[in-house]
Amino acid sequence: MGTRTGPVACFTLIVAMQVHAACPSPRPSTDPTPPNPRPRAPIPTDTFTAEDGTRFGVQTYLSGLVVPWSLAFAPDGRLFITERPGRVRIAQNGTLITAPALTLTDVAADGEAGLLGIALHPSFDANHLVYLVYTAQTSGGRVNRLVRYREVNQILGERAVLLDNIPAASIHDGSRIRFGPDGFLYMTMGDAADPSLAQSLGSLNGKILRLTDTGTAAPGNPFTSPIWSYGHRNPQGLDWHPVSGELWESEHGQTGNDEINLIQRGGNHGWPVIEGAQTRADMIAPVLFFSPAIAPSGASFYRGAAITGFRNNLFVAALAGNQLRRVRFDPADARRVVAHEALLQGRYGRLRDVISGPDGALYVSTSNRDGRASPPPNDDRVLRIVAAQ
């Protein structure tokens, strides 16, 4: 989660409801060897009901992971997972493959840094290309780095560094990556604990970047550079509305003021000049903000049909308050939020990423072994949200 200058109370909403929870103090983290997976067995489902009456169930899909930061499905149904200490894991048919697909040796995995975002090429079926963002330790200090690998027989090889030497820190590294509907790779970068970088068009920090699949600035970018938008503090969620195609983002604020933003080409989203309810004519205010904090991380629209009430809703994995934030939009106006609520609050711990699966389920990763929680023996997990039976 993003580091803040004041105490983090979790959490209230800008609009409707209030929810209160305590954020545990950071404690030393450990990095044990990943346990051997056990064969899948029938898994019980916890059942919940959302505010609008939508019923859904939650299953444990995978367990025994270590800070699973980002999730990505391959067209063949395999789930690719980054573990922040520096491993890429693959799950097939609901079972975690024992050997990591990749173990990085130069990763700087402390604080909020480490192996972070993952994305698969839109033509993965043909080329098997996998993209990663991680914090690397170099002789000159730490940097954030975009790399590409090719997957063959559950192993990642043919490494290529596409973008390098972006200033990094133990906090505010952003690093969510996703291919957009336009075929280009979008990448979030935090301000690396230097707020001034977010307003500088000469820096890639505090930005959303738009890149070709070889890591160069995409054609049509507003500043003839990789920068797509700027004025961001620590953005960690990206997805496109299934109907409008517009890009939405989740972002850690300072002391509260966590944001949900509608991203505009070339837009200045304000940090550190404005945040929360503050406005300025040449800057873009958030559509939603949350104070106290929810610490929003990964974000995805639900594209499945199995849970009818969730269709086209935005889901945000939140670390503070241990919740999955659901945001609902007006069917007649994809920019207008009509309601939002906390789901799963306090049930599964800190939540890090959420994606819409090819089977019509939502998949959510926990972040309870990151040194800021008290994980049960089977954590960290990937949860599977399904229609209630």
N, C-alpha and C positions, 0 to 999 in steps of 0.2 A: 504494500500500500504506500501511498505518498506520505512523506514525512511532513509534519506540520509544526508550526512554531508554538502552538498552545495545546492544551489537553484535548484529546479526541473523545468526545462523547458520542455514542452511537445510539439513537439517531432520530431526527425528526424530518418531516417532509415539508417542502415548500407549500404544498397545496392542502392536503386533506388531513391525513392521519398522523399520529405521533406514535413512535415506537421507541422504547428505551432499552439499551443493553450496554454492558460494560465491555471495554476493549482491554484485554489482558496486557500487562506489560511485557515487552520483549524479554525472552529468556534465551540462553545459549541454544543454538541449533546443532544438530548432529547430522551426519551424512553416512548412514550405514549402507552396506552393500545391499542392493535391491534383493528382496527375498525371492525364492523360486516360486513361480505361480502354481496354484493348485487348479485342477480341472474344475470347470464351471459346474455348479450344483444349482438346483432350483432355489431361487432367491425370493424371500418374502418381500412384499410391496407395502410400504407405508402409504396411506391414502390421505389426501388433503382436499379441501374445498376452498377455492378462491372467492373473492368478494362478490363476483358476479355469478356465483354458483357453479363455475367450471370445476369439475372433479378430476383429479389426477393422482397418479401413484409415483412413488420414488423407489427405485431398486439400486442396490450396489452392483455396478457393472464390473468394475475392477477394484482391487485393493492392493495394499503393500507398495504403493508408489511413494516417491520422495519429492514433494513440492511439484506436482504436475502443473506447469505454468501455462501451457498452450496445447490445444487439441486441433487435429485436422483429419478429416476422413478422406481416404483414397476412393476412387471410383469402384474398386473391387470390394469395398466394405471394411478394409483394414483401418484401424484407428492409430494415427501417429501422435505421439505424446512427447513433449519436452519435459525433462526433469531439471529443475534449476541448477543442481550441482554439476550438470554438464552431460547428461545422457539423453539420447533419443530412444524411446521405447516404441514398440509396435504391438498392438493387440489384434488377434485374428480370431473371428468367431467367438468373441467374448473371453478369450484367454490371452493373458500377457505372455509374449515370447520371452523366455528366460534371459537370453543374451541381449544386451543393448544393441541397437542398430548402429550406434555411434557413441563413443565416449571422448569428449574433448579434453585435451591435456593443458590447454592454455586459458581455461575459463577462470574468471575472477568471480567466484560465487560466495559473496558475503553481502550482508545487508539486503538490499533489493536487487542486486546485480546477479548475473549468471547467465545460463542458457535460458532464453526467454521465448520469443515468437517463432512460430513455424507456419509455413504455407506450402501447399503443393501446387505445382504448375498446372494451369488449366488443361494442358495436354499431357497430364501425368500418365494416362494410359499408354501413350506412345513413347514419352521420353523419360519418365520416372524421375523427374527433377524435384528436389526438395530444397526449400529455402529456410534458412535459420538466421536469427539475430541473437548475438550473445555479447557479453562483456568480456573482453580479452585482457589479460595481463601482459604487457609488453615491457621492454627495457626502459621505455620512456614514460611508463605509467599505464593506466587502464584506458581502453577505448571501446566503443561499441562498433560492431562489425557485422555486415551482412554477407553471408556465405551461401554457396549453392553446392549441393551434392547430388549424386545420382544413386538411386536405390536399386540394388540388384540382390535378389535372394535374401531380403530382410537386412541387408547391410548397406550403409551409406559410404560411398567412395567418390573418387574424381572431384575432390574439393576444388572450388574456385572462390576466391575472395572478390566480391562485387563492389562493396563500398566499405571503406575503412577509415580509421582515425577520427571517428566522431567522438568528441569529448564525452567521457563517462564518469560516473561517480557511484558510490554505494547506494545512492537514492536517485530517483527521478530519471530512469533510463528509458521510459516508454517501452518501445520495442514490440508492439503488436504489428504483425504483417498479414496482409490479405490481398489476394488478387480481386480486382473490381470487375464489374460487368463489362468494362471497356477493355479488359485483358491486361491492364497495367497493374503493377505491384505497388500497393500503398503501405507505408511504413510510418509508425509513430515514433517520435523522439522526444524525450523529456528534456527539461532544461538543465539536467545534470547538476542541480543545486546552485545554478547561477541564473537567477531570474532575468538578468539583462539580456541573456542570449536569445530569449524567446521573441524579442522585438527586433533582433538584428537579422536582416536578410542575408548577411554574410556568414551566418552560422546555420548549421542543420539542426541545432538543438532547439527544443520548444516548438517543433514543427510537425506537420504531417507531410510526408514526402510521397511523390508519385514517380515511379520508376519503370523503365522497360524491364524485360525479364533478364537482361544482362547487367542491370544496375545503373544504367545511365538515365539522365533526366528524360522523362517521357515527353513526346511532342504535345504541344498545346498547354504546357505548364505556364503559369502566369508570369514568372520571373526569369525565364530561360535558365532555370536551375532545377534541381530536384524538388524544390519547395512547392507544395500545393496550397497550404494554409499555414498561418503562424500565430504567435501569441498564445501558445499552449504551455501549461505547467508540467503535467505528467499524464499524457493521454495513453490509455491502455485498452480501449475498446473501439472497434470499427466494424460497421456493417451497413449495407445498403437496403433501403426500404424495398420490399418485394414488389410493390405496386408503382411507386413514384420513381424508384431508382436513385433517390437522393441518399447521400452519405451522412450517417449519424455517428457520433463519437461519445465515449464516456471518458471523464478526466478527473483526476484527483485535484481538489482545491487545496487551499492553504489551511486555515483553521476553519474546517467546514468548507462551505461553498464548492462542494463537489458538483460537477457539471454534466449535463447531457446537452450536446451541441448538434445543431444542424450545420454541417460543414459546407462552406462556400468556396469556390475557386478563388484563390488570392485573398481570402478573407483574413482579417486580423481579429482574432478571438480574445484579445484584451490583456492577457497576462503579461507582466504584473501590474499594468496600469489600472485595469478594472477587473472585478470578479463579482460573482453572486449577483445581487440586485443592482449593482452600479452600472451606469451606462455612459457612453460617449459616442458622439455622432459618427466617428470614423471607425468604430469598433463594434463587434457583434456580440451581443449578450446571449447567455445560454437560454435554451428553451425551458429547461428545468435546472434548479440547483437545490442542494440538500445541506442544511445546517441544523444541528451538528452533522458530522460526516457519516457517509456510508462506505467510503473508500472503494469506489467503483473500479473494477478491473475489466475483464473481457465482456463483450456485449455482442448479442446476435439477435436477429429477427427469427421468429419461428416460421418456417416455411412448410411444415408438414400439414397433413390433413387429419391425422389421428386424434388430436386434441382440438376439437373444433373451436372452442372458445379462445384458444391461444393464437389462432391464425393471424399473421402479420403483426403480432405484438413484439415489442422489443424487450429482451431479457438481459439484465446486467448482473454479473456475478459480483457480489459485494463482500469485502473482507470485514468491515466494521458492521456490527449488528448481525453478522453471520446469516446473511439473507440473499435471496435471489429477487432482485427488483424487477417487477413486471410493469411495463409502460404500454398503455393502450391508446390508440389513435382513432380519430374520427374517420369512419370509412369514406366520407365524402371529402375529407381534407386531410391528406397524409401528413401535413405539417402540424396539425392541431392535436395536442395531447388532451384526452378526455378523462383519464384516470390513471393512477399508478398505486402500487401496493407492494408490501414486503411479503414474499413467500418463503417458506422453510426457515423462518427466523429462529435461530438458536438450536436447530435440529441437527445440523451436520457440520457446524463449525464455519471457519472462514472459507469463502468460495472465490475461486480465482478465474476460471474461464467457463464459458457456456457456448455451445454450438448446436445448430440444428442438424440432426443426423439423417442419413438417407432412408432410415426405416420409419420416419415420422416421429421419433422421440427427440427430446432435448438431452444433451449430455453436459454435465457440469463437473468440474474438477474442484476438489477441496485443496486448501493450503494450510493444513494444520501442523505440518512439520517444518514450518519456516522460522521457528523460534519465537513465535508470538501467540502460541496456543498450547493447549495440553491435549495432544492427539491420543485417541484410543489405539489399541494394538493394531487394528486393521487399516489405519490411515497411513498415507493419504489415499483417497479413493477417486474414482470416476463414478458419478451417479447417473442413472438413466431415468428420465421423467417420461412417463407413459400415460395413456388414457386409463382412468380408473375402471376396474372391472365391476 
